[in-house]
Amino acid sequence: DGSSPYGGRYIGSMVADVHRTLVYGGIFLYPANSKSPKGKLRLLYECNPMAFVIEKAGGIATTGHQSILDIVPEDIHQRVPVVLGSPDDVKEYLEIVKKHAAK
């Protein structure tokens, strides 16, 4: 389609990485994996603040199954998977995950 391919960038600070996503567009991912099945980042003091900013900017913030801001915390240090970014990019990511999870 003539568009540029995505490039991966990882600064190592969630705030800096999400800021980069806000400025340049794209998506920030820290999904669950076998080592961290509940995710790595903390809901209350990492994911919720960034989800609020992303959603106020018109983006989507999700665990892959529900909105970050809709989660009722069970523990102060609760961890969750997180996907933040532009609506198009987050929806595309979710479609890809769903497609490959079915196999």
C-alpha positions as a Markdown table, in Angstrom:
| # | Residue | x | y | z |
|---|---|---|---|---|
| 1 | Asp | 0.0 | 0.0 | 0.0 |
| 2 | Gly | 3.0 | 2.3 | -0.1 |
| 3 | Ser | 3.1 | 3.1 | 3.6 |
| 4 | Ser | 6.2 | 2.9 | 5.7 |
| 5 | Pro | 6.7 | -0.2 | 7.9 |
| 6 | Tyr | 6.5 | 0.1 | 11.6 |
| 7 | Gly | 9.7 | 0.5 | 13.5 |
| 8 | Gly | 10.2 | -0.9 | 17.0 |
| 9 | Arg | 11.4 | 1.5 | 19.7 |
| 10 | Tyr | 11.7 | 0.7 | 23.4 |
| 11 | Ile | 13.0 | 3.4 | 25.8 |
| 12 | Gly | 12.4 | 1.3 | 28.9 |
| 13 | Ser | 10.2 | 3.8 | 30.8 |
| 14 | Met | 6.5 | 3.3 | 30.3 |
| 15 | Val | 5.9 | 7.1 | 30.5 |
| 16 | Ala | 8.5 | 7.9 | 27.9 |
| 17 | Asp | 7.4 | 5.0 | 25.7 |
| 18 | Val | 3.7 | 6.1 | 25.9 |
| 19 | His | 4.8 | 9.7 | 25.3 |
| 20 | Arg | 6.5 | 8.6 | 22.1 |
| 21 | Thr | 3.3 | 6.8 | 21.1 |
| 22 | Leu | 1.3 | 10.0 | 21.7 |
| 23 | Val | 3.7 | 12.2 | 19.7 |
| 24 | Tyr | 4.4 | 9.9 | 16.8 |
| 25 | Gly | 1.4 | 7.6 | 16.8 |
| 26 | Gly | 1.4 | 3.8 | 16.9 |
| 27 | Ile | 1.0 | 1.4 | 19.7 |
| 28 | Phe | 2.5 | 0.5 | 23.1 |
| 29 | Leu | 2.4 | -3.2 | 24.0 |
| 30 | Tyr | 3.2 | -5.1 | 27.2 |
| 31 | Pro | 1.1 | -8.2 | 26.7 |
| 32 | Ala | 0.9 | -11.2 | 29.0 |
| 33 | Asn | 3.3 | -14.1 | 28.3 |
| 34 | Ser | 4.3 | -17.4 | 29.8 |
| 35 | Lys | 6.7 | -15.8 | 32.3 |
| 36 | Ser | 4.1 | -13.1 | 33.3 |
| 37 | Pro | 0.7 | -14.6 | 32.6 |
| 38 | Lys | -1.1 | -11.7 | 34.4 |
| 39 | Gly | 1.0 | -9.1 | 32.7 |
| 40 | Lys | 4.0 | -7.2 | 34.0 |
| 41 | Leu | 2.9 | -3.6 | 34.5 |
| 42 | Arg | 0.9 | -2.5 | 37.6 |
| 43 | Leu | -2.7 | -1.5 | 37.1 |
| 44 | Leu | -3.2 | 1.3 | 39.7 |
| 45 | Tyr | 0.0 | 3.3 | 39.3 |
| 46 | Glu | 1.3 | 2.5 | 35.8 |
| 47 | Cys | -1.5 | 1.3 | 33.5 |
| 48 | Asn | -4.5 | 3.4 | 34.8 |
| 49 | Pro | -2.7 | 6.8 | 34.5 |
| 50 | Met | -1.4 | 6.1 | 31.0 |
| 51 | Ala | -4.8 | 4.6 | 29.9 |
| 52 | Phe | -6.5 | 7.8 | 31.1 |
| 53 | Val | -4.2 | 10.0 | 29.0 |
| 54 | Ile | -4.4 | 7.8 | 25.9 |
| 55 | Glu | -8.2 | 7.6 | 26.1 |
| 56 | Lys | -8.5 | 11.4 | 26.6 |
| 57 | Ala | -6.3 | 11.8 | 23.5 |
| 58 | Gly | -8.8 | 9.6 | 21.5 |
| 59 | Gly | -6.9 | 6.3 | 21.7 |
| 60 | Ile | -7.7 | 2.9 | 23.1 |
| 61 | Ala | -6.3 | 1.3 | 26.3 |
| 62 | Thr | -7.1 | -2.4 | 26.8 |
| 63 | Thr | -5.8 | -5.6 | 28.3 |
| 64 | Gly | -6.8 | -7.3 | 25.1 |
| 65 | His | -10.1 | -8.4 | 26.7 |
| 66 | Gln | -11.4 | -5.3 | 28.5 |
| 67 | Ser | -10.8 | -1.6 | 28.9 |
| 68 | Ile | -8.0 | -0.8 | 31.4 |
| 69 | Leu | -10.2 | 1.9 | 33.0 |
| 70 | Asp | -13.0 | -0.6 | 33.6 |
| 71 | Ile | -11.0 | -3.0 | 35.7 |
| 72 | Val | -12.0 | -3.0 | 39.4 |
| 73 | Pro | -8.7 | -3.5 | 41.3 |
| 74 | Glu | -8.3 | -6.6 | 43.5 |
| 75 | Asp | -4.9 | -5.7 | 44.9 |
| 76 | Ile | -2.9 | -2.5 | 45.1 |
| 77 | His | 0.0 | -4.1 | 43.2 |
| 78 | Gln | -2.3 | -6.0 | 40.7 |
| 79 | Arg | -0.6 | -6.5 | 37.3 |
| 80 | Val | -2.3 | -6.5 | 33.9 |
| 81 | Pro | -1.4 | -6.9 | 30.3 |
| 82 | Val | -1.6 | -3.6 | 28.4 |
| 83 | Val | -2.2 | -2.4 | 24.9 |
| 84 | Leu | -2.3 | 1.4 | 24.3 |
| 85 | Gly | -2.5 | 3.4 | 21.2 |
| 86 | Ser | -4.4 | 4.8 | 18.2 |
| 87 | Pro | -7.8 | 3.1 | 17.6 |
| 88 | Asp | -6.7 | 1.7 | 14.2 |
| 89 | Asp | -3.5 | 0.2 | 15.5 |
| 90 | Val | -5.0 | -1.3 | 18.7 |
| 91 | Lys | -8.0 | -2.8 | 16.7 |
| 92 | Glu | -5.5 | -4.2 | 14.1 |
| 93 | Tyr | -3.4 | -5.8 | 16.9 |
| 94 | Leu | -6.5 | -7.3 | 18.6 |
| 95 | Glu | -7.7 | -8.8 | 15.2 |
| 96 | Ile | -4.2 | -10.4 | 14.7 |
| 97 | Val | -4.2 | -11.8 | 18.2 |
| 98 | Lys | -7.7 | -13.2 | 17.8 |
| 99 | Lys | -6.9 | -14.7 | 14.4 |
| 100 | His | -3.8 | -16.5 | 15.7 |
| 101 | Ala | -5.3 | -17.5 | 19.0 |
| 102 | Ala | -8.0 | -19.5 | 17.2 |
| 103 | Lys | -5.3 | -21.8 | 15.7 |
